[in-house]
Amino acid sequence: LFFFSFRADCPADGCTWLPFGLSCYHFVHGEEDIAKSYSLQDAKDMYLLTVKSAEENDFIITYSPSVWKGKKSVWLGMYYYSDEDVFKWHDDNSVLRCSNWEDGSSDDTDLPLLDRCVILHSNTGKWENVSCTDEPENGVVCKTSKCTLHPHCSSSSSGLFVNVVCAKFVSVSVVRFTKWDILSDFFLWSRTSIYFPAFLPEYLTHKYVFVTV
């Protein structure tokens, strides 16, 4: 049997991380230029703010006033990919599936190829193309995925940690579906779930796995 749990938290590294969805955000007090903003993302799996949904965009503009007083712009972690004439996100090199360009600005810009940056206006939520070199310092938001070490995923257990999902393999000969006391934090894996892992068939060679349908 294959079970999973969604126990995930923000890093406990001394910084103030705010959770939203499956990610955590650290709003850096003060302002930095784009080069310094990227240099702050020195920890593993930490990157400059990316916005992949309208809800995430709203989260940023909702919390920003408590960090920066007045109108403030925030650097977005994207770059211009000239081979395809598109902007892409730095964290996973994906194209924009969601955007919120302000009037008169879009991913089509006349700025030099190597001098194209994007900011998010925290008072409106709109995005704007700007020069990376001429633009003054802006706000910085660091982003990372939630992390956890669930008890069932400790090094001494049979748990397997995959992204924010803790998976556990259970070897049984007869299953009594009313007896899940030791797995109270887990759920039977569904093959229709977006978290159903691609590695599973390979990992479980010569084994059978029960999943919900």
C-alpha positions in Angstrom: 0.0 0.0 0.0 1.1 3.5 -0.7 0.1 6.4 1.5 0.9 10.1 1.6 0.6 13.1 3.9 0.7 16.8 3.3 2.6 18.0 6.4 4.6 21.0 5.3 6.0 24.1 6.9 8.1 27.2 6.2 11.8 27.1 6.9 12.9 27.8 10.5 16.1 29.7 9.6 15.6 32.8 11.6 13.9 34.7 8.7 10.2 35.7 8.8 8.5 33.4 6.3 4.9 33.8 5.3 3.0 30.7 4.0 0.8 30.8 1.0 -0.3 27.7 -0.9 2.7 25.4 -1.2 5.3 28.2 -1.0 6.8 30.5 1.6 7.7 34.2 1.2 10.3 36.4 2.9 9.7 40.1 2.4 13.1 41.8 2.7 13.0 45.2 4.5 14.6 47.9 2.5 15.3 48.1 -1.3 17.9 46.6 -3.6 19.0 46.8 -7.2 18.3 43.7 -9.4 21.8 42.3 -9.0 21.8 42.5 -5.2 18.2 41.1 -5.2 19.4 38.0 -7.0 22.5 37.7 -4.8 20.2 37.4 -1.7 18.8 34.2 -3.1 21.9 32.3 -2.0 20.1 29.5 -0.1 19.2 26.2 -1.8 15.8 26.2 -3.4 15.3 30.0 -2.7 14.6 32.3 -5.6 13.4 35.8 -6.4 9.6 36.2 -6.4 7.7 34.4 -9.1 3.9 34.9 -9.5 2.1 31.9 -11.0 -1.5 32.8 -10.3 -3.9 35.7 -9.8 -4.3 34.6 -6.2 -0.6 34.7 -5.6 -0.4 38.2 -7.1 -3.2 39.3 -4.7 -1.3 37.8 -1.8 1.8 39.9 -2.6 -0.1 43.2 -2.9 -2.2 42.4 0.3 0.9 41.9 2.5 3.2 44.5 0.9 1.8 47.5 2.7 2.8 46.0 6.1 6.4 45.9 5.0 6.8 48.9 2.8 5.0 52.1 3.4 3.5 53.9 0.5 3.7 52.9 -3.1 6.4 50.3 -3.7 7.5 48.2 -6.6 8.8 44.6 -6.2 11.3 42.8 -8.5 9.9 39.8 -10.3 12.2 36.8 -10.9 11.9 36.5 -14.6 14.2 36.9 -17.6 13.7 37.6 -21.3 14.5 34.6 -23.5 15.4 36.0 -27.0 15.3 32.6 -28.8 11.6 32.4 -28.2 10.9 36.1 -27.8 9.2 35.5 -24.4 9.7 36.1 -20.7 10.4 33.1 -18.5 10.5 32.5 -14.8 13.9 32.1 -13.2 12.9 29.3 -10.8 11.9 26.7 -13.4 12.5 28.3 -16.8 8.8 28.1 -17.6 6.9 30.6 -19.8 4.3 32.9 -18.2 1.0 31.1 -17.7 -0.4 34.0 -15.8 0.4 37.7 -16.2 -0.9 41.1 -15.1 0.7 43.7 -17.4 -0.3 47.3 -16.9 -1.7 49.3 -19.8 1.0 50.1 -22.3 3.4 47.4 -21.0 3.6 43.7 -22.0 6.1 41.0 -22.7 6.7 42.8 -26.0 9.1 45.6 -25.2 11.6 47.8 -27.1 14.2 47.6 -24.3 17.6 46.1 -25.2 17.6 42.3 -25.1 20.0 42.1 -22.1 18.4 45.0 -20.2 14.8 43.7 -19.6 13.5 43.4 -16.1 10.0 43.3 -14.7 8.6 44.9 -11.5 5.2 44.4 -9.8 3.6 47.6 -8.4 2.5 46.6 -5.0 -0.3 49.3 -4.9 -2.0 48.0 -8.0 -0.6 44.5 -8.6 0.2 45.4 -12.2 3.5 44.4 -13.9 5.8 46.7 -15.9 8.8 46.3 -18.1 11.8 48.3 -16.9 15.5 48.7 -17.6 17.5 46.5 -15.3 20.3 49.0 -15.2 18.4 52.3 -15.1 15.7 51.2 -12.7 16.3 52.4 -9.1 16.2 50.0 -6.2 13.0 48.1 -5.6 11.5 45.8 -2.9 12.7 42.2 -2.7 10.6 39.1 -1.9 12.4 35.7 -1.5 10.4 32.6 -2.3 10.9 29.0 -1.5 8.9 25.7 -1.3 7.4 24.5 2.0 9.5 21.9 3.7 9.0 19.3 6.3 10.4 16.2 8.0 7.3 14.3 9.0 7.9 11.6 11.7 7.1 9.0 9.1 9.7 10.5 6.8 12.6 10.4 9.3 15.8 8.6 8.3 14.9 5.6 10.5 11.5 5.0 8.9 10.2 3.7 5.6 8.8 7.1 4.6 9.9 8.7 1.4 9.9 12.5 1.1 8.9 13.9 -2.3 8.7 17.7 -2.7 6.0 18.6 -0.1 4.6 15.1 0.0 5.6 12.4 2.5 5.0 8.9 1.1 5.0 5.7 3.0 5.0 2.1 1.8 3.2 -0.4 3.8 3.6 -4.2 3.3 0.5 -6.1 4.2 -1.0 -9.4 3.2 -4.6 -8.7 4.4 -6.0 -5.2 4.7 -8.6 -4.2 7.2 -9.8 -0.8 6.0 -11.1 0.1 9.5 -7.7 -0.2 11.1 -5.6 2.8 10.2 -4.5 3.9 13.7 -0.8 4.0 12.9 -1.4 5.9 9.7 -3.8 8.5 11.0 -1.9 11.3 9.3 -1.8 9.6 5.9 -4.2 9.0 3.0 -4.4 6.3 0.4 -2.6 7.6 -2.7 -4.9 8.4 -5.6 -3.6 7.9 -9.2 -5.7 10.9 -10.2 -3.9 13.1 -7.8 -1.6 15.8 -9.2 1.0 14.5 -6.7 0.9 10.9 -8.0 4.7 10.5 -8.6 6.2 9.6 -11.9 8.9 7.6 -10.1 6.3 5.2 -8.6 6.3 2.4 -11.3 10.1 2.4 -11.4 10.5 2.4 -7.6 8.0 -0.4 -7.1 9.3 -2.9 -9.6 7.8 -6.3 -9.0 5.5 -4.9 -6.3 1.8 -4.2 -6.2 0.3 -0.9 -5.0 -3.3 -0.2 -4.1 -4.5 3.3 -5.0 -7.9 5.0 -4.8 -9.7 5.6 -8.1 
